[in-house]
Amino acid sequence: MRAGGATTTGGCGCSRFWGQSCNISSRRRGAPCRLSERNVTALTPNVLTPNVRPQLPTREVSTTAPTPFTVRHALAQSGLVPVDAQVLLAHVLGVGRAWLIAHATDPLPRDRADAFFALAKRRREGEPVAYLTGRREFHGLDLDVSPAVLVPRPETETLVECALERLPAERPLAVVDLGTGSGAIALAIASERPLARVLATDASPDALAVARGNATRLGLANVMFAQGDWYEALPADAGPFDLVASNPPYIVAGDPHLGEGDLRFEPACALSPGGDGLAALRAIVADAPARLVAGGWLMVEHGYDQSDVVRALFARAGFEAIESRRDLAGIPRVVLGRLGSERLGSEL
């Protein structure tokens, strides 16, 4: 018979290959063995080559350890966008995101994997990453955050940049941040302008606790705190100020975005004042002239479609040099204006 290009003759050699003989008891000794077509197909060319030990077709049994579950596997199976997955896993492991790339094939301990996937599930349900980790970077500062405060966003850095442009580093100017939340704006200004005297206010005692904790951890001693609504929080001897800054609630009541994504988990009072979304902005702009030095600046963050109406509020309150600034996405985000004089502060 011919199989795999080799010819076999003579007695049966099946016992040598399969560990048992073909049933040839009824056949005369020396007669050719009629291997079934199935067995012939299973034999390799080496099997049918004289004096060559065959490769036996045995069941494949793994002798290696199971493939370890690695950092890369965890990130891939999280169901999250890469940046969220990386931030959460880095938080669980207590490492930086760069470490994850360098150690992508490292085994991930079971307890760490379980902790990561628990956070990933909460993130898929919309909970902000900052609340899951308790931290958020803002203008180069690592801030503690909690559900008591709005999550600091890159858009608000536009307001900080506007403030720094108008606060000379060599002058001990007075600044107030109304509705400070985590302290993001006040602390960013204080860190960049160490001679400035910064007052941060908020109506929420829980928010002020977060802001105070951030100031202490960052070692910023030039920031003070006061509780209350807008200007009502200011101590009797506070001011006048060279700059008033605020990122107040400005989302219109009933905006569908309030029921979506991250916003569902953030404090409602920090997002919307109700109504047309302008109540807080109106109060801040209208009372600002009484709190500013001649030539002092007011700057506020606002909604994507509120620039024109906020500029009108500034003009009605007597501000000059009114301008709008766009955020990194190109959306009008900040309105600023100067009160009266061409100079900033009484000594400039």
C-alpha positions, 0 to 999 in steps of 0.5 A: 500500500502507498501512503505519504510516498512510502511503500509497506510490505510484509507483516503488520507493524501496527503494534509498534505505532499504536500500542496494539495490533491490528486484528490478524489472528484470523489471517495467515501469518505473513499476509499483508496487513490491510490498514484502514484508510483512516489509520493510514491517513493518520500515519506520517511519512516518518511512520512509514519510513523504515528504521525511523522512529515515528511521532505518535499521535497522542493526546496533547497535554499542557505541561506549562503554567496557565497564562498569567493575567497581566496589566495589559489584559486588565486594561483591554477588558475594562470596557473603558476608554484607554485614558480612564482605564489607565488612570484607574489602574494606576490608582489601584496599583499606586503607580504612574500611568507611564509605569503601566506601559513599561510593565504591561506584561507584568502579572496582576494580583487577583485582589488588585484586579478585583479592585480595578474591575469594581472601579471600572464598573462604577465608571461605566455607570457614569461616576466621574473618574475624579470621584473614584480616585479622589484626585484631579489635576488642575493647572499643574496642581494635584487636588483632592476632590469629593462628591461635595465639589464640582470636578475641576475641568480644563475649561476653567484653566482659561479663567486662571490664565486670564487672571494671571495675565492681569496680576503682576507677580511682583505686587501684593494684590488682593483676589477673591474666588467666589464659589471656590469648590475644591479651591481650584481657581484660588489655589492655582492663582495663589501658587503662581502669585505667592505675593497675592492675598487670595480669599476663597468663598463657598456656601457649602461647608463640605466644599470648604473643607475640601478646599482647605485640605488642598491648601494645607497639603499644597503648602499655600499659606496665602489663601484664606477661606470664608463661608457664605453666598457670593459677596455675603461671605466676605468678612467686613474688613475684606477688600477692596479687591484687585480681581474678582473671579468666579466659576458659578453655576450656570446651566439652565434648569431642565438641560438634558445634560444634567441627567447624563454622564458625569453630571448626574453625580456632581452637586446640583447646586454647583451646576445650575442655579435654576431658571435661565441659568443666569441668576448667579452671574447676575448677582456676581456682576451687579455687585462687583463694582462695590468690591473692586478697586478702580481699575480692578478686574472681574472675570467669570466662566459661563455656558457655551451660549451665554457669552453675549448676555454676560457681556451685556451684564458687564456693560450694564454694570459699568465695566470697560475693556470687556472681552470674551475668551475661548477655551481649548475647544474653541468655545466662548468660556470666559468674560472679563472686564475692567472697572474704571481706571486704566490701571490695575490696583491703586498703586499701579 
